[in-house]
């Protein structure tokens, strides 16, 4: 699934860039329906489509048209745990570990709904009712009176609601909101909370649903159904989700999707189901897999229609990348890691993307084979270094993804990095740097330098070989292994080296706390852990944890930084694996950026004249309705939305400045342009 949005960014000059996100939207976590559109909260954004665009064939279905909201559309991350549609048509989203985001009706982008309480980023559940926003967090229940608009400034947080436990689940019946914690069910109505007494509890409570005088709930591994004075208990395993529709109870459980009517339990599917939505002619549900980032046969989105189960037929996109490379034929190759915390390790993948289509090289299906390093040699063959306790060493494929050979006769099968150039060098975990020699149908190796935890190896073209390490800085050696010099933790302020690359006789080093340049003297260019470095003409791109920065090579100055605040860039967090070597630049200077939440393509235009004369826009941010003043504009400014749409809006001139009436603008981000001036960004809140 990919989403494209054109936006203006102020980079080297006034330029236009295009961001495209490739994410796996195959793991449904929640559903919402508005008129003829189904929205799905997934691990790769908010997917949406019209049910009329579903085409069934055999035991599969295809969505002829579907789109996805991602970080390109303002979300802080692509992992969305819950969504909600309010009475005005606004779309709300709970973004994992980032809190609440909202897209007001008629607008194309989300913005953070920054409520002033500490646990907002720990939001677990969300519900809207009239003007009220009901928020469940790890610290309990919060109720917010939004005053009927989308401005946080006007909100009123109601007095504490007496629920201090983690709120797991909401369900609405008429004007009453039912709230489930691990040990109790409450109901909120008319501004107050009361406890709802359950007749039977056998373990932690999960989901709860009520309609009229019947209700159902999950407790421990049991599903309980109550009708009047009658209680029915079913052993279903954990209950994840419930819905009551016209006296029929639907339950997403460990045992599958179940339907209960007149005390008769019917199994609609035996696949563990976590979420679903009941439509007029079919049921859409989400199947649970060991990893939300990967599944062998495709999407976890399923449909039940006329008693038959259908699975979605689609290419599988991946979210967790460990290395990417662009081949000589323009194919983008990627190493995929599919670990999931506290669960079995699933197979890693080698994939390639060509002409906007994804292809999987399926020789890495064995468990515990992490793809750590990719390199492409002069014959356009792909060298894949595996990294695991029982790895397979180096696997080589041709440019069509066909297996050529496997190199296993190595001192260690845990390959940290591969360099394929005039010499082939490999960095082996807890062993050292070796040179590979082609010998007939096989390979031999010779030790270059012993080092315990190497991360990178690369010659500089002048007879020296640079070695990066996790705990010992940078080692520079001759081809015979003689140590020339050693940069230590004292030089960098950290022993961790992620990447070393050479450009026009200058060495660039990405460390745990900054980007450094060596040209006879070691100089730090910018702070922040640097995971990868690439070059285009006179520009240096650095991928860091919190930003994607571009610098000029002649003076090492940072020109601009893309971060979560001004672009779709997602900060890099790596709880599962140390991600590095995930930035590539194609021959036209366009970027590919990967990480733990998918793949971005960024088209960059370097060809425009540099603009330095600035516009001054204030107040900024501005509240919708108040006047905004634009100074240093010798011509009438033009106002653009983020999708490059010019907005017809009245501006009045007052002396040397223009006045913009923001009452005519929706809330969001805009670009103010005057020919010959550097554009300015304006945020309306």
Protein Blocks (a to p, Z undefined) as FASTA:
>chain_A
ZZddddddddfbccdddddddddfkbcfbdcdehjaccdddfebccdddfklpccehjbc
cdfbacdddfknopabfcdfbdcddfkopacdddehibpadddehiabdcddddfbfklm
mpfbdcdehjbccdddfkbccdddekhpabfklpccdddehiabdcfbdcdehjaccddd
fkbccddeehiacddddfbdcbdcfbdcdehjbccddehjbccddehjbccdddebjafb
dcdeehiacdddfkbccddeehiacdfbfcdcfbdcddfkbccdddddfblkbcfklcfb
dcdeehiacddddddddfbdfbdcddfkopacddddfbdehiacddddddddeehiacdd
fklmbghiacfbdcddfkopacdddddfkbghjadddfkopafbdcfbbfbfcdfbdcdd
fbccdddehibacddddehjbccdddfbdcfbdcbdcdehnopacdddfklopadddfko
pafbdcdfklnopabdfbdcdeehiacdddfkbccddehiacdfbgcidfbdcdehjbcc
dddfkbccdddfklopafbdcdfklccbdcdddfkbccehiaccdfkopacdddjeoccd
ddddfkbccdfbdcddddddddehiacddehiabdcddddfkopacddddddehjaccdd
fklpccdddddddehiacdddddZZ
